[in-house]
Amino acid sequence: MSRLHSRSWVREAVRIIEADANRSADTHLHVFPLPPEWGIDLYLKDESVHPTGSLKHRLARSLFLYGLVNGQIGQDTVLVEASSGSTAVSEAYFARMLGLRFITVVPRSTSPEKIALIEFYGGECHYVDRAPDMYPEAERLASECNGHYLDQFTYAERATDWRGNNNIAESVYAQMQSERHPVPTWIVVGAGTGGTSATFGRYVRYKRHTTKIAVVDPENSSFYGAWETGALDYATGMPSRIEGIGRPRVEPSFVPGVIDEMLQVPDAGSLAAIRVLRERTGHWAGGSTGTNLFGAFTLISRMISEGQAGSVVTLLCDGGERYANTYYDDGWLAQKDIDITPYLEKCRKFLVSGKFSPEI
Ligand SMILES: *Cc1c(COP(=O)(O)O)cnc(C)c1O
């Protein structure tokens, strides 16, 4: 670890990553149509349009740059991660760009589609039997091959520059500039690593915005309980069914002090909301986008009942193609015993009446 990496290689690596960002456009901020008389505007920041299809593209870029400037990544470094999902896909993309070997530790139960996506970008999968074994195994593997454990769950919150530097928050505020309510009343995000909520929460404080941060949490997740009780060792030990968000343990990157409110969202509500998104905007999205929308609807109904105008911004975290055989498949929903029907009704009624009661 103490070995010095070639400075010229690191310089070139940073340039390559910057050049990739330079070739990419900023992600869109879509309008979700609401009845104009409400005086409230809802926006979705479309993170599915990144080259690797999710908001993890930003995280992977930040983790690579962080590792490079910290002298942890050099031309012979083997990169290791614990992820079976979008993070591994994005990291594999950047590793290949730099000509580095990338190994991700995944549970044996990971779907072949996800393995294929990681391998498509040149990543290697290393299997463990149980999900909790991913972390110690990634650490072991990294030290065995004198590599670098990217460790998304620890470093997500600090790898991103919260003051700006083109982070997701700065981009949203710039894109909101010409809107009728340019400073959002609420920003609604989910938490997987907790990095996105930390970035938004810190940014709005630093910029002295009045915007509040709401974090939506799916069933079985530990974040809500931890935020409510202040106990960061709060752990449900249960996996989330909404990919990308909700964790069996509170991850080190979760920063509860910058979260103004947390909302628990039923999984059937999240999965109904992505169907409604498709109906109203034509966009396909993953489950966590549904959780975001459900939370946004809850807060908008509250604003309406309090006679408050304003704007709400949330995220389209990843596209729906990855979920054609799961969230968008009625057979899959039935098999998982998830009934979205009452929630579909609830969402559709909300978009007419502005009422979104907690009960269904
Ligand atoms: C990671 C992820 C999130 C949550 O973002 P964090 O910054 O890790 O909290 C939400 N949705 C999807 C699809 C994700 O992959």
PDBQT file of the ligand as one rigid body, heavy atoms in Angstrom, charges set to zero:
ROOT
HETATM    1  C1  LIG A 401     -27.747   3.298  -5.150  1.00  0.00    +0.000 C 
HETATM    2  C2  LIG A 401     -29.112   3.526  -5.619  1.00  0.00    +0.000 A 
HETATM    3  C3  LIG A 401     -29.975   4.396  -4.929  1.00  0.00    +0.000 A 
HETATM    4  C4  LIG A 401     -29.577   5.118  -3.664  1.00  0.00    +0.000 C 
HETATM    5  O1  LIG A 401     -28.476   5.985  -3.786  1.00  0.00    +0.000 OA
HETATM    6  P1  LIG A 401     -27.374   6.153  -2.647  1.00  0.00    +0.000 P 
HETATM    7  O2  LIG A 401     -26.636   7.356  -3.011  1.00  0.00    +0.000 OA
HETATM    8  O3  LIG A 401     -26.508   4.918  -2.684  1.00  0.00    +0.000 OA
HETATM    9  O4  LIG A 401     -28.043   6.248  -1.320  1.00  0.00    +0.000 OA
HETATM   10  C5  LIG A 401     -31.256   4.541  -5.435  1.00  0.00    +0.000 A 
HETATM   11  N1  LIG A 401     -31.667   3.889  -6.539  1.00  0.00    +0.000 NA
HETATM   12  C6  LIG A 401     -30.858   3.058  -7.234  1.00  0.00    +0.000 A 
HETATM   13  C7  LIG A 401     -31.374   2.350  -8.445  1.00  0.00    +0.000 C 
HETATM   14  C8  LIG A 401     -29.549   2.841  -6.801  1.00  0.00    +0.000 A 
HETATM   15  O5  LIG A 401     -28.747   2.028  -7.480  1.00  0.00    +0.000 OA
ENDROOT
TORSDOF 0
